[in-house]
Amino acid sequence: MSLSEEMSGACTVVPAVAGAWPLAQRVADQLNCRAVRLADEARSPVALFVDYDDLWLQKCMAEQVSPVRVDFASPGLQYRRKSGQNELLGRAVGVKGDTRPLVLDATAGLGRDAYVLADLGCSVTLIERSPVLALMLKQALERASISAITSVQLASSRMQLQSGDSRAYKISQETVIYLDPMFTDRRSSAAVKKDLSVLQALHASVENEDEQLFVWAMSQPVRRVVVKRPLKSPALHHRKPSHVIKGKAVRFDVYVL
Ligand SMILES: C[S@@+](CC[C@H](N)C(=O)[O-])C[C@H]1O[C@@H](n2cnc3c(N)ncnc32)[C@H](O)[C@@H]1O
């Protein structure tokens, strides 16, 4: 089974309203997933709900069933923007004065960190290997490009999306690689946010991705590699970073190469 089939097996497509059934079937074909008419029939860890102009993930058979969307104009991201919480991530990739590095976000996920960096003025290439998330990111970028919020539109114009494995991507020397792999360290699981737990359910079969990605990133001819880590976890591969930028819940390990 290919990686994309394995990951798509973790997800079932469900129409949000009965009329969206043909659309749900098309999306399921595109993602190589199963489609069912009713959420109760989904037997996978996660369901992708499809509506005419919306798309969201929800955990199946779980107590916590809040929907997870990719929405760059969401109040949460706009608050993060205004509260200045983005500065640490900006500093970690090397935003300083007029310098705005070219960033490769090799673990795009829900695109939040990529959006933050683009909003700070960086050009960001987002790579996501989950076809489900890549589709959600694609639609979110399309919506952002016509957003009524000028800053959202501007940030989206600095974001380019690629679907696939980052390790197959050809990287230029001026790039900073940013990694936010799934935290596989069990001790940190309590700290994993609710929406990231949906991503974990979607990718239950991928093991040691953090170590593998780190080894790949460090072997690239780039200026800098930045890794987001839980505050108290050891550095990946036990490799001491050049410096560390600490936030309240996470830290950024910065490797200047
Ligand atoms: C913790 S999430 C990233 C969250 C993201 N920083 C955000 O702000 O929304 C990690 C993501 O990396 C993706 N990923 C892991 N290994 C990858 C690879 N080799 N290439 C592309 N994406 C990968 C996973 O599919 C997952 O969606």
The ligand as a Gaussian input file, in Angstrom:
#p B3LYP/6-31G(d) Opt

LIG

0 1
 C        2.082000      18.956000      13.325000
 S        1.567000      19.099000      11.652000
 C        2.122000      20.703000      11.205000
 C        1.225000      21.813000      11.692000
 C        1.562000      23.139000      11.048000
 N        2.865000      23.649000      11.485000
 C        0.497000      24.178000      11.299000
 O        0.850000      25.292000      11.734000
 O       -0.683000      23.890000      11.017000
 C        2.706000      18.078000      10.777000
 C        2.303000      17.863000       9.309000
 O        3.475000      17.467000       8.575000
 C        3.075000      16.602000       7.531000
 N        4.262000      15.854000       7.095000
 C        4.985000      14.962000       7.806000
 N        6.014000      14.491000       7.099000
 C        5.968000      15.104000       5.885000
 C        6.774000      15.041000       4.706000
 N        7.834000      14.232000       4.643000
 N        6.436000      15.824000       3.657000
 C        5.346000      16.636000       3.723000
 N        4.536000      16.729000       4.821000
 C        4.841000      15.978000       5.885000
 C        2.011000      15.742000       8.176000
 O        1.178000      15.170000       7.187000
 C        1.289000      16.771000       9.066000
 O        0.176000      17.298000       8.407000

